[in-house]
Amino acid sequence: MHAEEGSSAAGDVLDRPLAATSLLDAVTDLLRDTRATAFPLDVPGAEQAWASRTRLVDQLADHLVPRLRQLSAPAVVVVAGSTGAGKSTLVNSLVGSEVSAAGVLRPTTRRPVLVHHPDDAELVREHPVTDAVDVVASEQVPRGIALMDAPDLDSVLESNRRSAQRLLEAADLWLFVTTAARYGDALPWRVLGEATARGASVAMVLNRVDPASLPTVRGDLLERLRTHGMQGSPLFVVPDVGPHEGLLEPARVAPVKRWLAMLAGPDRARTVVARTLRGSLAALRPWVDELADAVERQAEAATAIRTALDDAVRGPAEEARRTVTSGAVAQGSAQARWVELTAPGAPLADAVRASGRVDRSRRAGKDRATAVLPLVQDLVSSASATLAAVGAAAERTLRDALATGPDGAPSAARAWSSADRAADRPREVERAAREWVAGAVEVLEDELARARPAPADRSGRRAAARADRRAAAGRPARSATRAWLRWRSPRPRGSTPPTACSAVCSVTAGTPPSACCATAWPTRRPRRRTASVTRPRPCWTGRSCGPTRRRCCACASPSSRG
């Protein structure tokens, strides 16, 4: 039955390279996504999810991906078991030499050992577990398999237990070693149950059995194997030889050695590899579903924590809004500076005329800009202090909310270090304060626009619109006027005109102006006195300037009659 299932799997995967390549891509993507999965919130089931994720990463990285990449690699047989079961002695006896340290000290196997045939060296070298084991070549190992002596599953060292679990996930076949005194321990059967659940091939060695109790122990062990769904697993018995050192007699390990030699044949090794591969692939779906459920619980906990934080931050945000709107930022040095700047005769005393419009004269604007700089700095300093105080109060409120929040919130509070971004916080506060102060200019302009009385009639609205446009272009227009007057004044031959105006009149540097860009009035010296060079067109102010006018309405430049 197992041979037929293995042959079917071999036909599905091992005999179809294209299918294996497509499957490799899918498994590689799953490995990438699993490694990127994390469970940072301490919610119920998070610890089990971390352990399951670790085992899945080991299964994908150390078994499925390497096996799909190199289907012809030797079958990895991991010899595993409890402390003092005789694993190293069994491996040394099968190989016929001391390749793994054995003794009475525990733990004996501190670093795993991988033994393979010399002709399989190239294929074994590419296996990912070789970075964590000592690799030994021996001609006593049948070609097509590789024996691995793993650390104790119940070792007192956490590193040994972690290494044993990783190597078991990388195995194509488990050779589980136990003794007559410890075959009933709970840990071995839990590990064997996990191996059966993912379809791994398992064989068992019952070591150090007293011949007198052999029938009873063997019968009880077979019953346990049937209970765990492992009735088809091979069972080998090694009689107890009492205290001894060195290798076991060849006759005592001959059944295991013959079975390994038969397993190393091309067809049998292919069957074992295919059976374990198919079982591992079939176990991925429930494994991934379990992790997906854990991720969903993390997302739900994160949503609950976010809602609790939003509720907790409303109070500090409202308090900050009241603090700012009450004028706390403008108090102190900023208020004193404002009183100084708006006193009679001060730069800002006549900034707004009686009509409600801002005095936009160039000289006064420069003086006001220079005088306002200390006020702006005072406002930025006051706003920074206010924001820093509000931020500190909000942080205390949020930490209290996390300490008493929903599931996972305390773990988020522990991960929130007070030193995080402490050096960047003053700079960010100052930047926010400067942006807030800069926004006051737009607010002031809007307030002035709303405070200005609107004309009642249509002509009044037009006059107000023209005044606004003139005020907006006043400075560039005056610059253009002065540039044009300098151009008409006597100058040495070969001199060049001034640079181009930035708004109304565009005078190209190096060539005489042929026409006003806004009104298209004629050149200074037209070839014909009876007609203008260009047709007059309406100015943007609504008036039509032509060759008969003395002055251009848009740029206040003198026109020419021709």
C-alpha positions in Angstrom: 0.0 0.0 0.0 2.7 2.5 1.0 4.8 1.5 -2.1 1.8 2.2 -4.4 1.2 5.6 -2.8 4.9 6.4 -3.0 5.0 5.4 -6.7 2.0 7.6 -7.4 3.7 10.6 -5.7 6.9 9.8 -7.7 4.9 9.9 -10.9 3.2 13.1 -9.9 6.3 15.1 -8.9 9.6 13.3 -9.4 8.8 12.2 -13.0 7.5 15.6 -14.0 10.2 18.3 -13.9 8.0 21.1 -15.1 5.5 20.3 -12.3 8.3 20.2 -9.8 9.6 23.6 -11.0 6.1 25.2 -10.7 5.7 23.6 -7.2 9.1 24.9 -6.2 8.1 28.5 -7.1 5.0 28.2 -5.0 6.8 26.7 -2.0 9.6 29.4 -2.3 6.9 32.2 -2.2 5.3 30.5 0.8 8.7 30.4 2.6 9.2 34.1 1.9 5.8 35.1 3.2 6.1 32.9 6.3 9.4 34.4 7.2 7.8 37.9 6.9 5.0 36.9 9.2 5.2 38.1 12.8 3.0 38.0 15.9 4.1 41.1 17.9 0.9 41.4 20.1 0.6 39.2 23.1 -2.8 37.8 22.4 -4.1 34.3 23.3 -2.4 31.8 21.0 0.5 34.0 20.0 3.2 31.8 21.6 1.9 28.7 19.9 1.7 30.6 16.6 5.4 31.6 16.9 6.3 28.0 17.5 4.2 26.8 14.6 5.7 29.5 12.3 9.3 28.4 13.3 8.6 24.8 12.5 7.0 25.7 9.2 10.0 27.8 8.2 12.3 24.8 9.1 10.1 22.4 7.1 10.1 24.7 4.0 13.7 25.9 4.1 15.4 22.6 5.2 13.2 20.0 3.5 10.7 21.0 0.8 12.7 23.6 -1.0 16.0 21.7 -1.1 14.2 18.5 -2.1 12.3 20.1 -4.9 15.5 21.8 -6.1 17.4 18.5 -6.1 15.1 15.6 -6.4 18.0 13.2 -7.0 19.8 14.1 -3.7 20.3 11.3 -1.1 17.5 10.5 1.3 18.3 12.1 4.7 17.7 9.6 7.5 17.7 11.4 10.9 18.5 9.2 13.9 16.6 10.9 16.8 15.4 10.0 20.3 15.6 10.8 24.0 18.6 11.4 26.1 20.7 8.2 26.6 18.8 6.2 24.1 22.0 5.1 22.3 21.7 7.1 19.1 25.4 7.8 18.7 26.4 4.3 19.5 23.9 3.0 16.9 25.2 5.3 14.2 28.8 4.4 14.9 27.9 0.7 14.8 26.1 1.0 11.5 29.0 2.9 9.9 31.6 0.7 11.6 33.8 3.5 13.0 33.7 6.2 15.6 32.1 9.1 13.6 29.9 10.5 16.5 31.0 10.9 20.1 29.3 8.5 22.5 29.6 8.3 26.3 28.0 8.6 29.7 28.0 12.4 29.9 24.8 14.2 28.9 24.3 15.7 26.5 26.8 13.7 24.5 26.0 14.9 21.0 26.7 18.6 21.1 27.0 19.0 17.3 25.1 16.8 14.8 27.0 14.6 12.5 26.0 13.8 8.8 27.5 10.6 7.3 27.2 10.0 3.6 28.9 7.9 0.8 31.9 9.7 -0.8 30.1 9.6 -4.3 27.3 11.7 -2.9 29.5 14.5 -1.6 28.5 17.0 -4.3 24.8 16.5 -3.8 25.1 16.6 0.0 27.2 19.7 0.0 24.3 21.8 -1.3 21.9 20.8 1.5 21.1 23.8 3.8 21.6 21.8 7.0 25.3 21.3 6.3 26.1 24.6 7.9 24.9 23.3 11.3 26.4 19.7 11.2 29.8 18.0 10.8 29.9 16.2 7.5 31.7 12.9 7.3 32.2 10.7 4.2 32.2 6.9 4.7 32.0 4.0 2.2 30.1 2.0 4.8 27.0 4.1 4.2 25.0 2.9 1.2 25.0 5.4 -1.7 21.6 7.2 -2.0 21.1 7.8 1.8 22.8 10.0 4.4 22.7 9.2 8.1 22.4 12.1 10.6 23.0 11.8 14.3 20.7 14.4 15.9 20.9 15.9 19.4 18.5 14.8 22.2 14.9 15.9 21.8 14.7 16.4 25.6 18.2 17.8 26.1 18.8 20.2 29.0 20.2 22.7 26.4 17.7 24.8 24.5 20.1 25.0 21.6 20.2 21.2 21.3 16.4 20.9 21.4 16.1 23.6 18.8 18.7 21.9 16.6 17.0 18.5 16.9 13.6 19.9 15.9 15.2 21.6 12.8 16.9 18.4 11.7 13.7 16.4 12.1 11.9 18.9 9.8 14.7 18.4 7.2 14.4 14.5 7.3 13.1 12.3 4.5 13.0 9.4 7.1 13.0 9.3 10.9 14.8 6.5 12.6 13.5 6.9 16.1 15.6 5.3 18.9 14.1 4.6 22.3 14.7 2.1 25.2 12.6 -0.4 27.1 12.6 2.0 30.1 11.6 5.2 28.2 9.5 4.1 25.2 6.4 5.3 27.1 7.5 8.9 27.6 5.1 11.6 26.4 7.7 13.7 24.5 8.7 11.1 22.0 5.1 10.2 21.1 4.2 13.9 20.7 7.1 14.3 18.3 6.1 11.1 16.4 2.5 12.3 16.2 3.6 15.5 14.6 5.7 13.5 12.1 2.8 11.3 11.3 0.5 14.3 10.8 2.8 15.7 8.1 3.2 12.3 6.4 6.8 11.7 7.3 8.2 8.2 7.0 9.1 6.7 10.4 11.0 3.6 11.6 11.6 2.8 15.3 14.5 1.1 17.1 13.8 -0.4 20.5 17.2 -0.4 22.1 18.6 -2.2 25.3 15.7 -4.7 25.7 16.1 -7.5 28.3 15.4 -10.7 26.4 13.1 -11.9 29.3 10.8 -8.9 28.9 11.1 -8.6 25.1 7.7 -10.1 24.2 5.8 -7.9 26.7 7.6 -4.7 25.8 7.4 -5.4 22.0 3.7 -6.1 22.2 2.9 -3.0 24.2 5.0 -0.9 21.8 3.2 -2.3 18.7 -0.1 -1.4 20.3 1.0 2.1 20.9 2.1 2.4 17.3 -1.3 1.2 16.1 -3.0 3.7 18.4 -1.0 6.6 16.8 -1.6 5.4 13.3 1.9 4.1 12.8 1.1 0.4 12.5 3.0 0.2 9.2 6.3 1.6 10.6 9.2 -0.8 10.7 10.2 -1.8 14.3 13.8 -3.1 15.1 14.8 -4.6 18.4 18.4 -4.4 19.8 18.9 -6.7 22.8 20.6 -5.3 25.9 24.3 -6.2 26.2 24.9 -4.6 29.6 27.5 -1.9 30.3 30.0 -1.6 27.4 32.1 0.9 25.4 32.7 1.2 21.7 30.7 -0.3 18.9 28.0 -3.0 19.1 28.5 -6.4 17.5 27.6 -6.3 13.8 25.0 -9.1 14.3 23.0 -6.9 16.7 22.6 -4.1 14.2 22.5 -6.3 11.1 18.7 -6.0 10.6 18.8 -2.2 10.6 21.8 -2.2 8.3 20.1 -4.5 5.8 17.0 -2.4 5.9 19.1 0.8 5.2 20.9 -1.0 2.3 17.5 -2.0 0.8 16.2 1.5 1.3 19.2 3.0 -0.6 18.1 1.2 -3.8 17.0 3.6 -6.5 13.3 2.6 -6.4 13.0 2.3 -2.6 14.8 5.6 -1.9 12.6 7.2 -4.5 9.5 5.8 -2.9 10.5 7.0 0.6 11.4 10.5 -0.7 8.1 10.8 -2.6 6.0 9.5 0.3 7.5 12.1 2.7 7.3 14.8 0.1 3.7 14.2 -0.6 2.8 14.0 3.1 4.7 17.3 3.7 2.9 19.1 0.9 -0.5 17.8 2.1 0.2 19.1 5.6 0.9 22.6 4.4 -2.7 23.6 3.9 -3.9 23.2 7.5 -0.6 24.5 8.8 -0.9 27.7 6.8 -4.6 28.0 7.7 -3.6 27.9 11.4 -1.1 30.6 10.9 -3.6 32.7 8.9 -6.1 32.4 11.8 -3.3 33.7 14.2 -2.6 36.6 11.9 -6.3 37.5 11.8 -6.4 37.5 15.6 -3.4 39.9 15.5 -5.2 42.2 13.1 -8.3 42.2 15.2 -6.3 43.0 18.3 -4.5 45.8 16.4 -7.9 47.3 15.4 -9.1 47.2 19.0 -5.9 48.9 20.2 -6.1 51.6 17.5 -9.7 52.3 18.5 -8.7 52.6 22.2 -5.9 55.0 21.3 -8.2 57.1 19.2 -10.6 57.4 22.1 -7.8 58.2 24.5 -6.2 60.9 22.3 -9.5 62.9 21.8 -9.1 64.5 25.3 -5.5 65.8 24.8 -6.3 67.0 21.3 -9.3 69.0 22.5 -7.2 70.4 25.3 -4.5 71.4 22.8 -7.1 73.1 20.6 -8.5 75.1 23.5 -5.0 76.1 24.5 -4.2 77.5 21.1 -7.5 79.2 20.5 -7.3 80.9 23.9 -4.2 82.8 22.8 -1.6 81.0 24.8 0.8 81.0 21.9 0.6 84.8 21.5 1.2 85.5 25.2 4.5 86.4 26.8 7.3 87.7 24.6 5.3 87.4 21.4 2.6 89.7 22.8 5.2 92.3 24.0 6.8 92.2 20.6 3.5 92.8 18.9 2.7 95.8 21.1 6.1 97.2 20.2 5.6 96.8 16.4 2.1 98.3 16.4 2.8 101.4 18.5 2.5 104.8 16.8 5.4 105.4 14.5 6.4 101.6 14.5 6.8 99.6 11.3 3.3 98.0 11.5 1.4 101.1 12.7 0.3 102.1 9.2 0.4 98.7 7.5 -3.4 98.8 6.9 -4.9 101.9 5.4 -8.2 103.5 6.4 -9.8 101.9 3.3 -8.9 98.4 4.7 -6.2 97.7 2.1 -2.7 96.8 3.0 0.1 99.3 2.2 2.1 97.5 -0.5 4.8 100.1 -1.0 8.1 98.4 -1.7 10.2 100.4 0.8 7.6 100.0 3.6 7.3 96.3 2.8 11.0 95.7 3.3 11.0 97.6 6.6 8.0 95.7 7.8 9.5 92.3 6.8 12.7 93.1 8.7 10.8 94.2 11.8 8.5 91.2 11.8 11.3 88.6 11.9 11.8 88.7 15.7 8.1 88.4 16.1 7.9 85.3 13.9 10.8 83.8 15.9 9.0 84.5 19.2 5.8 82.9 17.8 7.7 79.8 16.7 9.4 79.4 20.1 6.1 79.8 21.9 4.3 77.4 19.6 7.1 74.9 20.0 6.8 75.0 23.8 3.1 74.7 23.6 3.2 71.7 21.2 5.9 70.0 23.3 3.8 70.3 26.5 0.7 69.1 24.7 2.7 66.1 23.2 4.1 65.1 26.6 0.6 65.1 28.1 -0.8 63.1 25.2 2.0 60.5 25.5 1.2 59.9 29.2 -2.5 59.5 28.3 -1.7 57.0 25.5 0.6 54.9 27.7 -2.1 54.7 30.4 -4.6 53.6 27.8 -2.2 50.9 26.6 -1.5 49.7 30.1 -5.2 49.0 30.7 -6.3 48.4 27.1 -7.6 45.3 25.3 -5.6 42.1 24.5 -2.2 42.8 23.2 -2.1 46.5 24.4 0.3 45.8 27.3 2.8 44.2 24.9 2.5 47.3 22.6 3.2 49.5 25.6 6.3 47.5 26.5 7.6 47.8 22.9 7.0 51.6 23.0 10.3 52.9 24.3 10.5 56.4 25.6 13.9 56.8 23.9 12.5 56.1 20.4 12.9 59.2 18.2 13.8 61.3 21.3 16.5 63.1 19.4 14.2 63.9 16.4 11.3 65.1 18.6 12.5 68.7 19.1 13.2 69.2 15.4 9.8 67.8 14.5 8.1 70.1 17.0 9.9 73.1 15.6 9.0 72.2 12.0 5.3 71.8 13.0 5.4 75.2 14.8 7.0 76.9 11.8 4.3 75.5 9.5 1.6 76.6 11.9 3.0 80.2 12.1 3.4 80.4 8.3 -0.3 79.5 7.9 -1.2 82.7 9.8 -0.4 84.8 6.7 -3.1 83.1 4.7 -5.5 83.5 7.6 -4.7 87.2 7.8 -5.3 87.7 4.1 -8.6 85.9 4.3 -9.7 88.0 7.2 -8.8 91.3 5.4 -10.7 90.2 2.3 -13.8 89.4 4.4 -13.5 92.7 6.3 -13.3 94.8 3.2 -16.7 96.3 2.3 -18.1 95.0 -1.0 -19.3 97.7 -3.5 -23.0 97.7 -4.1 -23.1 98.6 -7.8 -21.6 97.0 -10.8 -19.2 99.8 -11.6 -18.0 99.8 -8.0 -17.2 96.1 -8.2 -15.3 96.6 -11.4 -13.3 99.5 -9.9 -12.5 97.3 -6.9 -11.3 94.5 -9.2 -9.1 96.8 -11.1 -7.7 98.2 -7.9 -6.9 94.7 -6.7 -5.2 93.8 -10.0 -3.1 97.0 -9.9 -2.1 96.3 -6.3 -1.1 92.8 -7.2 1.0 94.0 -10.2 2.0 97.4 -8.8 5.6 96.5 -7.9 6.4 94.8 -11.3 4.6 97.7 -13.2 6.7 100.3 -11.5 9.8 98.3 -12.2 8.8 98.2 -15.9 8.2 101.9 -16.0 11.6 102.7 -14.6 13.2 100.3 -17.0 11.5 101.9 -20.0 12.4 105.4 -18.9 16.0 104.4 -18.6 15.8 102.9 -22.1 14.5 106.1 -23.7 17.1 108.3 -22.0 20.3 109.2 -23.9 22.8 106.4 -23.7 26.1 105.6 -25.5 25.9 103.7 -28.8 25.9 100.0 -28.5 24.4 99.9 -25.0 21.8 97.2 -24.2 18.4 97.6 -22.7 17.6 96.5 -19.1 16.6 92.9 -18.3 13.1 91.6 -18.8 10.3 92.7 -16.6 8.9 89.9 -14.4 5.2 90.7 -14.8 3.7 93.1 -17.3 6.3 94.4 -19.8 8.7 91.7 -21.1 11.7 93.5 -22.6 14.2 91.1 -24.0 17.8 91.9 -22.9 20.1 92.9 -25.8 17.4 94.1 -28.3 15.3 97.2 -28.4 11.7 96.7 -27.4 9.4 96.5 -30.4 6.1 96.7 -28.5 4.6 96.7 -25.1 3.7 93.1 -24.2 0.4 94.1 -22.6 -1.0 96.6 -25.2 1.0 95.9 -28.3 1.6 99.6 -29.0 4.0 100.5 -32.0 7.7 100.8 -31.9 9.5 104.0 -31.2 10.5 104.6 -34.9 8.1 102.9 -37.2 9.0 102.8 -40.9 5.6 104.3 -41.8 4.1 107.2 -40.0 0.6 106.5 -41.4 0.0 103.1 -39.8 1.1 101.4 -36.7 3.3 98.3 -36.8 0.9 96.2 -34.9 -2.8 96.3 -34.4 -3.9 97.8 -31.0 -5.7 95.3 -28.8 -7.4 95.6 -25.4 -5.2 96.0 -22.4 -5.8 93.6 -19.4 -7.2 96.6 -17.5 -10.1 96.9 -19.9 -8.9 100.0 -21.9 -7.6 100.0 -25.4 -4.1 101.6 -25.9 -2.9 102.5 -29.3 -0.4 104.7 -31.1 -2.5 107.9 -30.4 -2.2 107.6 -26.7 0.6 109.2 -24.7 0.8 106.6 -22.0 0.2 102.9 -21.8 -2.5 102.2 -19.3 -1.1 98.8 -18.2 2.5 99.5 -17.6 2.6 103.3 -17.3 5.2 103.4 -20.2 5.0 106.4 -22.6 3.6 105.4 -26.0 4.8 106.7 -29.3 2.9 108.4 -32.0 5.2 107.1 -34.8 
